[in-house]
């Protein structure tokens, strides 16, 4: 650390200071400011992470001695059919969740961009589900989804339709979760895309109208291409969020019925805290970390660049 | 012109239909929380009834609920204080001072947000159980994990806010003979106050709603509101009137905060990355 401090020059002349906005006379001071936060951060992130990596190389469960197995846990994970099943569930979740939340997010954005009056009010109202604590969102939908006494099935029955067991049937439970996810997060997509649509000037549309473009043409040729960077942001953020969904599954189905809603993320949790297969749980965590880290890196490079 | 008017009426109708779908679930739990237990489960559903506040009054005198709310307040309050104490100087220095590896540090800070919480959770769980932190009467274990949860984001956001402050005002104060402390106290912090308040509220909000960490390292004595909510949900016989009232009381502070800081919500949430 001392090397780094010394390597910063210590005194600037006032003239140079005014020419460079982000300079200061006390460079050594900077480390006193940064270090407490940085050290705590390293302690609470890098420490546990490295310990987790090390544990993924040990065979370890309740009542058994801890022994070194090398890549044994990773091997056990790869040959575990439940692991592959949870990946399948995760893929369904991510694909269906991305599609549904983007579909509604886009519809909301386009509708709201077409109006002027009360636009701000509508934006706020639509965003209420987004800021609810996830466990409260789970509670709300558990109430609505009740098979016999739930309001959704009651309304379906009055329309003469059969009321399914939303959370209790194997095929439907994942879909029910995706619906809740879209309800909560389509407004987030709407917020970001609305910000994007505001950057498109009226003149571009007017020029297209002069050329005889229809509403659909304008959407395809102007709106979507110009929204591309915003789609990039929502797409990757939502990918990570859906992939690491925990609260919703815990609150609504706890992975059931059977394994229908056990995603990779939830499976890792179960493995560690319910089955106490700690080594394998650690190995699964590392797999999740690599997936999320890879995606985040792409996203973060873009995000950081835009901010600077 | 007529066509345009017709079109805009059509758009408003579409918005109203969607909005009613979006808000119906929330209105429904609001209604349920005002019903008595028989009405809450009635089929066909009761639409017109004499609203009662008995669920709320029962809840407010419920020891478990009081304890969970108190724990949530303690956890959110203390963890946010510590986070801000650590993040303020770090964010300030990363914005202001010229130092080696500044960009690397900033990138490291935000990249720690990329690790999904589950990756660090077990280590904490093990260490905390070994030293008996989880069994404590005081939610210290949850506080520590919420510091982990909020610190990187706070440093990152504060740095952004400090970068937006005109450097000249600090220079002017220095010319007038103010020392470093006086400059911070009377110039920098007042100007940065909106950013500081926004970061603080985001921390409070994220801590208040966090569930995975809180449920893993808490005991019945230290459970926060999100954990209590989950416990209620896992009962076979759910008392819907009571739990909906609890859900509303739990979500209300967040809704108010969110409306106040709505312009900055998106940025805060975007850098939340892994949930």
Interface residues (C-beta under 8 A of the other chain):
Chain A: X4 X7 X8 X17 X18 X21 X22 X23 X24 X26 X27 X29 X30 X31 X32 X33 X34 X36 X37 X38 X40 X41 X44 X45 X47 X48 X49 X51 X52 X55 X104 X107 X108 X111 X112 X114 X115 X122 X124 X125 X126 X127 X128 X129 X131 X132 X133 X134 X135 X136 X138 X139 X140 X141 X142 X143 X144 X148 X149 X151 X154 X183 X187 X188 X191 X192 X195 X233 X237 X240 X241 X244 X245 X246 X247 X250 X251 X254 X265 X268 X269 X272 X273 X278 X281 X282 X285 X286 X288 X289 X292 X293 X296 X297 X299 X300 X303 X304 X307
Chain B: X7 X8 X11 X12 X14 X15 X18 X19 X22 X23 X25 X26 X28 X29 X32 X41 X42 X43 X44 X45 X86 X87 X89 X90 X92 X93 X94 X95 X96 X97 X98 X99 X100 X101 X105 X107 X109 X110 X111 X112 X114 X115 X116 X117 X118 X119 X120 X121 X122 X123 X124 X125 X144 X147 X148 X151 X152 X155 X160 X167 X171 X180 X205 X208 X209 X211 X212 X215 X216 X226 X229 X230 X232 X233 X234 X238 X240 X243 X244 X247 X250 X251 X254 X255 X258 X259 X262 X265 X266 X269 X270 X271 X273 X274 X275
